[in-house]
Amino acid sequence: MSNPYCIFPLGDSAATIELGNYINEPLNHKIIAMQRWLTQNCFEGLKDTIVAYSSLSLIYDPVLIKKKYNPAGTVFGFVHNILQEAYRNAVVVSSQMGDLIKIPVCYDDEFGIDLNAMAAQKKITKEEIIQLHTGKTYRVYMIGFLPGFPYMAEVDEKLFAVRKKEPVMVTPGSVGIAGSQTGIYPFNSPGGWNIIGRTSLQLFEPNSKNLVKLKAGDRVNFYRVSKEEMLAGLQLDY
């Protein structure tokens, strides 16, 4: 019987274990449990762990591992065995769910620059888009693209939207939808997601102990605020 995962190298100082190539909550739970296990059973030379939808990557120092453990085979083989051990031993514990974060969003037209186009395309009202977006709890599957950018799923199927053909400059705090996901831009950046609102929440704080506001495994609820409340929040956060 074949293993339910694939382990492969990323150059000579990183390796990935992949459980699948799609958005799947149980697989994401398992990946986060593996990251937790590796934190508790860390080996010398491990520099970082990176969670994605259904994969976990390890960044390591091959020279240090070679000196410390003198593995019989390659350093990748040594890390490969540790990843197999992490998969076998990592236990998903329901009590270790991430935090629930409530995020204020202003959906006014000047911030939700694609709301009108989405409403026309979906043949629903802007108000229904807002109600659908605020009516669910989303899981943060991973952080990527930009420091602090959360990939969250899944939006209501009525809101599934293709990316823009040409990226545009996006304002920090912009809340967007692409495919079945919703996300928040932490910085000025080119982006192709459909922008439906803006939040005052600062997602990346370089001077803070916790650099990013959200982490994989967290849950998010969006709630609607006025322009005045959003701008007041910006003044407080920045």
JOLINCOR-V364824 format. One line per field, one symbol per residue. ss: DSSP state (H for helix, E for strand, L for the rest). Layout:
ss: ???
This chain:
ss: LLLLLEEEELLLLEEEEELLLLLLHHHHHHHHHHHHHHHHLLLLLEEEEEELLLEEEEEELHHHHHHHHLLLLLHHHHHHHHHHHHHHHLLLLHHHLLLEEEEEEELLLLLLLLHHHHHHHHLLLHHHHHHHHHLLEEEEEEELLLLLLEEEELLLHHHLELLLLLLEEELLLEEEEEELEEEELLLLEEELLEEEEELLLLLELLLLLLLELLLLLLEEEEEELLHHHHHHHHHHHL
